[in-house]
């Protein structure tokens, strides 16, 4: 391996590590507040760009989808409608949720009949966004006193359900999306896609935004209180259910925007969410699912190891990455003590 190859691998490691860092931040946020390991985070990431395909002109996407409403819009609206039925005891909230469901379908119809690219980009994120908080309300909130293992089982079930729906909605094809910043910038002998700089910029923005949110805003401090002790937070008047909605919403927003920025680099398909989410989970585990900085460092380590493995043993790169879990889990099993469930 010479310096040129090492430079290419380093650039690839930074790009992949940044993607995994975004997913790891979302996973750590949701787990800290709700004790839910958000396994379907990868599906939420690919749903946004796949929805965007329906809003592209035929000459851009190469497909004839104009007028077709994407399945994610029906899924999002349906989940909001069921949420409204469950909360029918609060008519005002139920009305807002039903209005949200109609708004999602309206955006999907508008986008499917032709909008500027930038507006379709925003529509795709907004259509997918309600799936996250609605998932918490419909599947995790009813099991509010369940164990972490029960949450994990529900999350794995949701992952398989969303992946199957993704196949039904979008088919098995990979789609090519136009970049926001076309072209490449050369750093020495290494060309970097300009689109990748948007991913880096969003990662830095998300990290800074989360820091300011948790340290400067009342909602952020309430989420931190729930993360430390949900029972204590409840005694102080903080609603853990609302904290769950906020954490799921932030995680879905991060995943959706990251998916839209990443899509021109990976050509999204329904099946890509699983591996992306799993590697983000490995990064989150390296941070103990509690530390945001360590999760970011873990994500860069995962990206670096994957890049090196792609060059040395490409057929085993995923297996090599996942072996990172073994020493970490072994080390944590030696340090952890048996504790009782909080509630």
C-alpha positions as CSV (number, residue, x, y, z in Angstrom):
1,X,0.0,0.0,0.0
2,X,1.5,3.3,-1.1
3,X,0.6,6.8,0.0
4,X,-1.8,7.4,-2.9
5,X,-3.8,4.3,-1.9
6,X,-3.7,5.3,1.7
7,X,-5.0,8.8,0.9
8,X,-7.9,7.3,-1.1
9,X,-8.7,4.9,1.8
10,X,-8.5,7.8,4.3
11,X,-11.0,9.9,2.3
12,X,-13.3,6.9,2.0
13,X,-13.0,6.3,5.8
14,X,-13.9,9.9,6.6
15,X,-16.9,9.9,4.3
16,X,-18.3,6.5,5.7
17,X,-17.4,7.5,9.2
18,X,-19.4,10.7,8.9
19,X,-22.5,8.8,7.8
20,X,-22.2,6.3,10.6
21,X,-21.6,9.2,13.1
22,X,-24.9,10.8,12.1
23,X,-26.8,7.5,12.6
24,X,-24.9,6.8,15.9
25,X,-25.9,10.2,17.2
26,X,-29.5,9.5,16.5
27,X,-29.3,6.0,18.1
28,X,-27.6,7.4,21.2
29,X,-30.2,10.1,21.5
30,X,-33.2,7.8,21.3
31,X,-31.7,5.2,23.5
32,X,-30.7,7.7,26.2
33,X,-34.2,9.1,26.4
34,X,-36.4,6.1,25.8
35,X,-34.2,3.0,26.2
36,X,-35.2,2.0,22.7
37,X,-32.5,0.8,20.2
38,X,-33.9,2.3,17.1
39,X,-33.0,-0.6,14.7
40,X,-35.1,0.8,11.8
41,X,-33.1,4.0,11.7
42,X,-31.5,2.8,8.4
43,X,-34.9,2.4,6.8
44,X,-35.9,5.9,7.8
45,X,-32.7,7.1,6.2
46,X,-33.4,5.5,2.8
47,X,-37.1,6.3,2.8
48,X,-36.5,10.0,2.3
49,X,-34.4,9.8,-0.9
50,X,-36.6,7.0,-2.3
51,X,-39.6,9.2,-1.8
52,X,-37.8,12.1,-3.5
53,X,-37.5,9.9,-6.7
54,X,-41.3,10.3,-7.1
55,X,-40.9,14.1,-7.3
56,X,-38.2,14.2,-9.9
57,X,-39.0,15.0,-13.5
58,X,-38.9,12.0,-15.8
59,X,-35.9,13.3,-17.7
60,X,-33.9,13.5,-14.4
61,X,-34.9,10.2,-12.8
62,X,-35.3,8.2,-16.0
63,X,-38.6,7.0,-14.7
64,X,-42.2,7.8,-15.5
65,X,-43.6,8.2,-12.0
66,X,-45.3,11.6,-12.3
67,X,-48.7,11.6,-10.6
68,X,-47.9,8.6,-8.5
69,X,-48.0,9.2,-4.7
70,X,-45.2,7.4,-2.9
71,X,-46.1,4.6,-0.5
72,X,-44.3,6.4,2.3
73,X,-46.9,9.2,2.2
74,X,-49.7,6.7,2.7
75,X,-47.7,5.0,5.5
76,X,-47.0,8.3,7.2
77,X,-50.6,9.6,6.8
78,X,-52.0,6.3,8.0
79,X,-49.9,6.2,11.1
80,X,-50.9,9.8,11.9
81,X,-54.5,8.9,11.5
82,X,-54.2,5.8,13.8
83,X,-52.4,8.1,16.3
84,X,-55.4,10.5,16.1
85,X,-57.8,7.7,16.8
86,X,-55.8,6.5,19.8
87,X,-55.7,10.1,21.2
88,X,-59.4,10.8,20.4
89,X,-59.9,11.7,24.1
90,X,-58.0,14.8,23.3
91,X,-60.0,16.3,20.4
92,X,-57.6,19.2,19.8
93,X,-54.6,16.9,19.5
94,X,-56.5,14.4,17.4
95,X,-57.5,17.2,15.0
96,X,-53.9,18.4,14.6
97,X,-52.8,14.8,13.8
98,X,-55.6,14.4,11.2
99,X,-54.6,17.7,9.7
100,X,-51.0,16.5,9.6
101,X,-52.1,13.3,7.8
102,X,-54.0,15.3,5.2
103,X,-51.0,17.7,4.9
104,X,-48.7,14.8,4.2
105,X,-51.0,13.5,1.4
106,X,-51.3,17.0,0.0
107,X,-47.5,17.5,-0.1
108,X,-47.1,14.1,-1.8
109,X,-49.8,14.9,-4.4
110,X,-48.3,18.3,-5.0
111,X,-44.8,16.9,-5.3
112,X,-45.9,14.1,-7.6
113,X,-47.4,16.6,-10.1
114,X,-44.3,18.6,-10.5
115,X,-42.4,21.0,-8.2
116,X,-38.9,22.5,-8.3
117,X,-36.2,20.1,-7.2
118,X,-35.4,22.0,-4.0
119,X,-39.0,22.0,-3.0
120,X,-39.4,18.3,-3.7
121,X,-36.3,17.7,-1.6
122,X,-38.0,19.4,1.4
123,X,-41.3,17.6,0.7
124,X,-39.5,14.2,0.9
125,X,-38.1,15.0,4.3
126,X,-41.4,16.3,5.6
127,X,-43.3,13.3,4.4
128,X,-41.0,10.8,6.1
129,X,-40.6,12.8,9.3
130,X,-43.9,11.8,11.0
131,X,-43.0,8.1,10.7
132,X,-40.5,8.4,13.6
133,X,-42.7,10.0,16.3
134,X,-45.7,7.9,15.1
135,X,-43.7,4.7,15.5
136,X,-43.0,5.7,19.1
137,X,-46.6,6.4,19.8
138,X,-48.1,3.3,18.1
139,X,-45.5,0.7,19.0
140,X,-43.3,1.8,22.0
141,X,-45.5,4.1,24.0
142,X,-48.1,1.4,24.7
143,X,-45.3,-0.7,26.2
144,X,-44.0,2.1,28.3
145,X,-43.1,-0.2,31.3
146,X,-41.5,-2.9,29.2
147,X,-37.9,-4.0,29.5
148,X,-35.1,-3.0,27.1
149,X,-35.3,-6.5,25.6
150,X,-39.0,-6.1,24.8
151,X,-38.2,-2.7,23.2
152,X,-35.5,-4.4,21.1
153,X,-37.9,-7.1,19.9
154,X,-40.4,-4.5,18.9
155,X,-37.6,-2.5,17.1
156,X,-36.4,-5.5,15.2
157,X,-40.0,-6.3,14.2
158,X,-40.4,-2.7,12.9
159,X,-37.2,-3.0,11.0
160,X,-38.4,-6.0,9.1
161,X,-41.8,-4.5,8.5
162,X,-40.4,-1.2,7.2
163,X,-37.8,-3.0,5.0
164,X,-40.6,-5.1,3.5
165,X,-42.8,-2.1,2.9
166,X,-39.8,-0.4,1.3
167,X,-39.6,-3.3,-1.2
168,X,-43.3,-3.0,-1.9
169,X,-43.2,0.8,-2.2
170,X,-40.1,1.2,-4.3
171,X,-39.1,-2.1,-5.8
172,X,-35.7,-3.8,-5.7
173,X,-34.0,-1.2,-7.9
174,X,-31.3,1.3,-7.0
175,X,-32.1,4.9,-8.0
176,X,-29.7,7.6,-9.2
177,X,-30.4,11.0,-7.7
178,X,-29.0,14.3,-8.9
179,X,-26.4,15.8,-6.5
180,X,-26.9,19.3,-5.0
181,X,-23.2,20.1,-5.6
182,X,-22.0,18.3,-8.8
183,X,-18.4,17.7,-9.6
184,X,-15.3,16.9,-7.7
185,X,-12.6,18.8,-5.8
186,X,-9.0,17.4,-5.8
187,X,-7.0,17.2,-2.6
188,X,-3.6,16.3,-3.9
189,X,-4.2,13.1,-5.9
190,X,-7.5,12.3,-4.1
191,X,-10.7,13.6,-5.8
192,X,-13.6,14.2,-3.4
193,X,-17.2,14.5,-4.5
194,X,-18.5,18.0,-3.7
195,X,-21.7,16.4,-2.5
196,X,-19.6,14.8,0.3
197,X,-18.8,18.2,1.7
198,X,-22.5,18.8,2.3
199,X,-22.6,15.5,4.3
200,X,-19.6,16.7,6.4
201,X,-21.2,20.1,6.9
202,X,-24.5,18.6,8.0
203,X,-22.7,16.3,10.4
204,X,-20.9,19.2,12.0
205,X,-24.2,21.2,12.1
206,X,-26.0,18.3,13.7
207,X,-23.3,17.8,16.4
208,X,-23.3,21.5,17.2
209,X,-27.0,21.7,17.1
210,X,-27.4,18.8,19.5
211,X,-24.9,20.3,21.8
212,X,-26.7,23.6,21.9
213,X,-30.1,21.9,22.2
214,X,-29.1,19.9,25.2
215,X,-27.2,22.6,27.0
216,X,-29.1,25.8,26.1
217,X,-32.8,24.9,25.6
218,X,-35.5,23.9,28.1
219,X,-36.6,20.9,26.0
220,X,-33.0,19.7,25.7
221,X,-32.5,19.8,29.4
222,X,-35.8,18.0,29.9
223,X,-34.6,15.3,27.6
224,X,-31.3,15.0,29.5
225,X,-33.3,14.7,32.7
226,X,-35.3,11.8,31.2
227,X,-32.1,10.2,30.1
228,X,-30.6,10.3,33.6
229,X,-33.7,9.2,35.5
230,X,-37.2,9.0,33.9
231,X,-38.9,8.5,37.3
232,X,-37.2,11.6,38.7
233,X,-38.0,13.6,35.6
234,X,-41.6,12.6,35.9
235,X,-41.7,13.8,39.5
236,X,-40.4,17.1,38.3
237,X,-43.3,17.5,35.9
238,X,-41.5,16.3,32.7
239,X,-43.6,14.1,30.5
240,X,-41.4,11.1,29.3
241,X,-43.9,10.4,26.5
242,X,-43.3,13.9,25.0
243,X,-39.6,13.4,25.5
244,X,-39.9,10.2,23.5
245,X,-41.8,12.0,20.6
246,X,-39.1,14.7,20.5
247,X,-36.2,12.3,20.5
248,X,-37.8,10.1,17.8
249,X,-38.5,13.3,15.8
250,X,-35.0,14.6,16.0
251,X,-33.6,11.1,15.1
252,X,-35.9,10.8,12.1
253,X,-35.0,14.3,11.0
254,X,-31.3,13.6,11.2
255,X,-31.8,10.3,9.3
256,X,-34.0,11.9,6.7
257,X,-31.7,14.8,5.9
258,X,-28.6,12.6,6.0
259,X,-30.3,10.2,3.6
260,X,-31.1,13.0,1.2
261,X,-27.5,14.4,1.2
262,X,-26.0,10.9,1.0
263,X,-28.3,9.6,-1.8
264,X,-26.3,10.9,-4.8
265,X,-23.2,9.1,-3.4
266,X,-24.7,5.7,-2.7
267,X,-27.7,5.3,-5.2
268,X,-30.3,4.4,-2.5
269,X,-32.4,1.2,-2.5
270,X,-34.7,-0.3,0.0
271,X,-32.2,-2.9,1.3
272,X,-29.3,-0.4,2.1
273,X,-30.8,0.9,5.3
274,X,-30.1,-2.3,7.3
275,X,-26.3,-2.3,6.9
276,X,-26.0,1.4,7.3
277,X,-28.1,1.3,10.5
278,X,-26.1,-1.7,11.8
279,X,-22.8,0.0,11.4
280,X,-24.2,3.1,13.1
281,X,-25.2,0.8,15.9
282,X,-21.7,-0.6,16.1
283,X,-20.4,3.0,16.4
284,X,-23.0,3.7,19.1
285,X,-22.0,0.6,21.0
286,X,-18.3,1.8,20.9
287,X,-19.6,4.9,22.7
288,X,-21.6,2.8,25.2
289,X,-24.9,4.2,23.7
290,X,-24.5,7.1,26.2
291,X,-21.7,9.3,24.9
292,X,-22.1,11.4,21.8
293,X,-18.4,12.2,21.4
294,X,-17.4,8.6,21.9
295,X,-20.1,7.5,19.4
296,X,-18.6,9.9,16.8
297,X,-15.1,8.6,17.5
298,X,-16.4,5.0,17.2
299,X,-18.1,5.9,13.9
300,X,-14.8,7.2,12.5
301,X,-13.1,4.0,13.7
302,X,-15.8,1.9,12.0
303,X,-15.3,3.9,8.8
304,X,-11.6,3.5,8.9
305,X,-11.7,-0.2,9.6
306,X,-14.2,-0.7,6.8
307,X,-12.1,1.2,4.4
308,X,-9.0,-0.8,5.2
309,X,-10.9,-4.0,5.1
310,X,-12.4,-3.1,1.6
311,X,-8.8,-2.9,0.3
312,X,-7.3,-5.9,2.1
313,X,-10.2,-8.3,2.2
314,X,-13.3,-6.8,0.5
315,X,-15.3,-10.0,0.7
316,X,-15.1,-9.9,4.5
317,X,-15.3,-6.2,5.2
318,X,-18.7,-6.3,6.9
319,X,-17.7,-9.3,9.0
320,X,-14.4,-7.5,10.0
321,X,-16.4,-4.4,11.0
322,X,-18.9,-6.3,13.1
323,X,-16.1,-8.1,15.0
324,X,-15.4,-4.7,16.6
325,X,-18.4,-5.5,18.8
326,X,-16.8,-8.5,20.4
327,X,-13.9,-6.9,22.4
328,X,-16.2,-4.0,23.3
329,X,-19.0,-6.2,24.6
330,X,-16.5,-8.4,26.4
331,X,-14.9,-5.4,28.1
332,X,-18.3,-3.9,29.1
333,X,-19.5,-7.3,30.4
334,X,-16.5,-7.3,32.8
335,X,-17.2,-3.8,34.0
336,X,-21.0,-3.8,34.2
337,X,-22.9,-4.7,37.3
338,X,-26.3,-6.3,37.6
339,X,-28.9,-3.6,38.1
340,X,-32.6,-3.7,38.5
341,X,-35.0,-2.2,36.0
342,X,-35.8,1.4,36.9
343,X,-39.5,1.1,36.8
